[in-house]
Amino acid sequence: MSITSQKRNNIELYTNKFYATCTLGGIIACGPTHSSVTPLDLVKCRLQVDPTLYKSNLQGWKTIVSTEGGFSKVFTGVGATFIGYSLQGAGKYGGYEFFKHYYSTLSFVTPEFVQNHSVWIYLGASATAEFLADIMLCPLEAIKVKQQTTMPPFCNNVFQGFSKIYTQEGLKAFYKGIVPLWFRQIPYTMVKFTSFEKIVEAIYAKLPVKKSELSPLQQISVSFTGGYLAGILCAIVSHPADVMVSKINNGRKATESMSQATNRIYKQIGFKGLWNGLPVRIVMIGTLTSFQWLIYDSFKAYVGLPTSG
């Protein structure tokens, strides 16, 4: 991991323009990709709340189309998903690039440590970035989960959802899932970025030529492969917390604390219930993560920045 400033098409690394470009890349990578898998997310969230609801994704989609008003209903929650994960992508990717460089250049961090123990830099940078990104994501995630897991849907769009939740429960309702969201997203992102960096590093180490000798298309192909493998690990690590996010946003009582709600829900579903919907999530997250890295690194290559890894 180099911490030396370079210039690529007038964008100097580790400047405000560089971080703004990476932030924009994160928006482009996360908003559209998360939105595109809304049908998978819809079935997954409903199965997390009620595992007997559908026998398969296909059966779930057929049921939704036939009973809830047509094909468009499989995209229930797409508006909140797009806005929420665009904001999260901005904070996650832009923040990761910022904190990765920041932690690498702290006065007590030696170049030897950066070279030999880079995994700690990746873990710290990704955790910090995700912690902050989730503060932007949480209100939209609350609307999305509420909309997806109530039938008929709690609201028809983001603005109606915000108005109804605020009127019925107040502002605090938008952050009642922040702790389980952190427990889901921070480990997820730590695995996502750190495993990606190490997988891509291993791939480049096995190739007969240096990364700099590969074409941008070849480098982006490496990013796509590393992203998919990292996505599988992400899905497994973060799935139990994902189930709890869905359960808590759907069924936490107004009089319950976070720990009370978590304990009550865990007693209902047990350890096995924490893994409801995992196969769907592996497909969804593996696809999401690979395409996010594909889009993010394609954008970086387009504007003249080096690809990740």
Buried (B, 14 or more C-beta within 10 A) or exposed (E): EEBEEEEBEEBEBBEEEBBEBBBBBBBBBBBBBBBBBBBBBBBBBBBBBEEEBBEEBEEBBEBBBEEBEEEEBBBBBBBBBBBBBBBBBBBBBBBBBBBBBBBBEEEEBEEEBBEEEBEEBBBBBBBBBBBEBBBBBBBBBBBBBBBBBBEEBBBEBBEBBBEBBBEEEEEEBBBBBBBBBBBBBBBBBBBBBBBBBBBBBEBBEEEEEEBEEBEBEEBBBBBBBBBBBBBBBBBBBBBBBBBBBBBBBBBBEEEBEBEEBBEBBBEEBEEEBBBBBBEBBBBBBBBBBBBBBBBBBBBBBEBEBBBBB
